[in-house]
Each structure stands twice: as C-alpha cells, then as structure tokens.
Amino acid sequence: MKNTTNDLPLKLQAFAQLLDAQPPEVQQVSQFLLATAMHEAGKFELLNIAEVDGRWHYTFSGAGEVLSVV
C-alpha cells in the first residue's frame, strides 16, 4: 500500500504497514483482492483489462483516482 502520509485511520495504517512488510507477491495479491472487493462494493469501476508480457493488468477508477493492479 505504501501509504506515506498519516491520512488513514489508525487501524487502516496498521493494516497498510502489515501489507508493506509482506513479500512483493503477497503485496500484489493483496492489492488485487482489495481492488476487486472495492469494485464488487461499487466503489471502483473496472476500466480495462490487458495482458502485458504474460501478466494481466487491471485498471480501476474510483474516488478520483485511477490505479493499475497486476
């Protein structure tokens, strides 16, 4: 998650720190699951899915942000 500010609630800051301490593969899966859950909850819109070098990239939009998850 790499939250560099303290704008998150304390419990979410602890969760972000826990994720940041995980290996890169676990971070990627966690980010994908979180983005998928946000999409299912209607918070994110799925904009695009593309395969790049054998890896799937999902692009989401929500809360004025656009993010890509591998």
C-alpha positions in Angstrom: 0.0 0.0 0.0 2.9 2.3 0.7 1.0 5.0 2.5 3.4 7.8 3.1 1.0 10.0 4.9 -0.9 9.6 8.1 -4.3 10.4 6.5 -5.6 6.9 7.1 -7.4 5.8 10.3 -5.1 4.1 12.8 -6.5 0.6 12.2 -6.0 1.1 8.4 -2.5 2.4 9.0 -1.6 -0.8 10.9 -3.1 -2.9 8.0 -1.1 -0.9 5.4 2.1 -1.4 7.4 1.3 -5.2 7.7 0.9 -5.4 3.9 4.0 -3.3 3.2 6.1 -5.8 5.3 5.0 -8.8 3.1 6.9 -10.2 0.1 6.1 -8.5 -3.3 4.0 -11.4 -4.4 1.8 -11.2 -1.3 1.5 -7.4 -1.8 0.4 -7.9 -5.4 -2.3 -10.4 -4.5 -3.5 -8.3 -1.6 -3.8 -5.2 -3.8 -5.7 -7.2 -6.4 -8.1 -8.6 -3.8 -8.7 -5.2 -2.3 -9.3 -3.6 -5.7 -11.7 -6.5 -6.6 -13.6 -6.1 -3.4 -13.9 -2.4 -3.9 -15.2 -3.0 -7.4 -17.7 -5.5 -6.1 -18.9 -3.0 -3.5 -19.4 -0.4 -6.2 -16.5 1.9 -5.0 -14.3 1.2 -8.0 -15.1 1.0 -11.7 -13.2 -1.5 -13.8 -11.9 0.4 -16.8 -9.7 -2.1 -18.6 -8.0 -5.5 -18.6 -4.9 -6.0 -20.6 -2.2 -8.7 -20.9 1.3 -7.3 -20.9 4.3 -9.7 -21.0 2.1 -12.6 -19.9 0.7 -10.8 -16.9 -2.8 -9.4 -16.5 -3.2 -5.7 -15.7 -6.5 -4.5 -14.3 -7.2 -0.7 -14.4 -9.7 0.7 -11.9 -11.1 4.1 -11.3 -12.6 5.4 -8.0 -12.5 8.3 -5.7 -11.0 10.5 -8.4 -8.0 8.1 -8.8 -7.0 5.6 -11.5 -4.9 2.7 -10.5 -3.5 -0.4 -12.2 -3.2 -3.7 -10.5 -1.1 -6.6 -11.9 
